[in-house]
Amino acid sequence: MNEDVLIAYCLGLLNEDERAAIARDIERHPQAAAFVRQTLDSCTALILDLPPVRVPDYAKDELVGRIRQQLQAAPTQSQPRYPHSGEAPDTPHAEQTSAHPVPTPIPQVAATPDAGVADVETTFAVYDVTPRRQTRHPLVLVGQSIIIAGLVLAGVWWGFLRPLRQELAIGQLLEQTTRQAGAVTYPLLTPAGATLGDSLGVSLGVMVRTGDGELLFVLREPPPDGQVYHVWQRRAGDTQSLGTASARAFFVRRQTTLGSTLLLTLEPADTPSAATNPIASVTL
Amino acid sequence: METNPSDATLLARVAHADEAALLELYERYAPFVAAMARRMLQDPDDIHQSVQSIFVTIWQRAPHVDTRRVPVSTWLVMLAQRHLLAQVLGRPMETFAFENWDIPTSNTRGNTRGNATENAFSGFDMADESQHKHLKQAATALSSEERELLELALFQGCSYRELAQASSKPLRTVTTTLRTSLARLHGYLTGQAGQSWQDSDA
């Protein structure tokens, strides 16, 4: 078999008909299969020799959110094709068109504030999306109390479970928001001009503007103790506060204007400030 | 739990819907997938979304992969290349079922990690740091001109004819250059530098 054609196949240079023909030949000719494998290994070496680009931490949350969304959309259960690592398949060419097993669904994040948060932050219209307790029926509260008591007894577990649940929920929320009609995702840019594109690791996070003009911020880190994130909108020389948040992920329930610039500052929780030293800015 | 599981172990766990295993593979490979995406795409958001989509595809297809037949690194990286190339060329992602092909001289591939026979290459495993050094050494086997040609084909989908035009060289020279440079690269990977494909297959 012509090696140049096999190389073209490995590089992805053939059209659909050519690929199908080569694939059939490869199944019939072990030497051709070996040649293709070796060529692909060499291509892999070349790609893995590229200088790696750091991927932002929030991307993991987003990935988990996308996967869980798929799991919920495809609730069929099946076993994987190869039950154990390194175990040979009984029928190597048999196809399987199944989804992964469905894990226990993760509770949805409340995208609206609970009473406590609203009292404090309604004036700013910035809401912490970290899951919190909500007002419930007394019997439900009793049940919750029992659960909470159990969690207190298992304090070590609580220390692991809550952050995990929050991270998964944030990823899910980000995924849902980015998929809304009219939603636009913006990398958070520092004023110096460093962008997500310059290095996938230097970004502070991501902001999604919904079709309604509301904003979802997902930052890599929560603000340090005693500090809050403060969101500002600047348009026509006028700078307006949109509110503060103490979590790394939060909604801004105010309509923003295309053409305006959004500024993000980090400041002491109890000291009002001006948008003089933004850590990130986005022009809509 | 294994502290530094092999790529094959992680992929087997992904096949069982283990999210932590997927995230571990993501940590190992996403920086290289992102590097490739940055070479192939312009828009930062496209780059980010592509990397995410590739790992969703990996999640979906993990149950179909037999790691005895193909190294995880080769399967994953080439799947990513196909995904990105489809975007660059504006075509559907091709079916690429090489995970089903066996390599005929290989009979000891029960574990893809570190059990290469003398003349066989078992693929990279990100769990084995020493392989990175080996990989870097192998990559030095290529001249800048050879590397440029290969990268144009891999990352931009340039046909042989387009490569000939881009390099101002005859078509035959281009195909020969690609063939010999890939052979040399594979020779370094297997510790048989300088041998041709025919030599290594014999």
Interface residues (C-beta under 8 A of the other chain):
Chain A: E3 D4 I7 A8 L11 G12 L13 E16 R19 A23 I26 E27 P30 Q31 A33 A34 F35 V36 R37 Q38 T39 L40 D41 S42 C43 T44 A45 L46 I47 L48 D49 L50 P51 P52 V53 R54 V55 A59 K60 E62 L63 V64 R66 I67 Q70 L71 P80 R81 Y82 H84 S85 G86 A88 P89 P92 H93 E95 Q96 S98 A99 H100 P101 P103 T185 P187 T195 L196 G197 L200
Chain B: A8 T9 L11 A12 R13 A15 H16 A17 E19 L22 L23 Y26 A30 P31 F32 A34 A35 M36 R38 R39 D43 P44 D45 I47 H48 V51 Q52 F55 V56 W59 Q60 A62 P63 H64 V65 D66 T67 R68 R69 V70 P71 S73 T74 V77 M78 Q81 R82 L85 E94 T95 A97 F98 N100 W101 D102 I103 P104 T105 G110 N111 T112 F121 G123 F124 L135 K136 A138 A139 L142 R147 L150 E151 A153 L154 G157 C158 S159 Y160 T175 L178 R179 L182 L185 H186 L189 W197 S200 D201
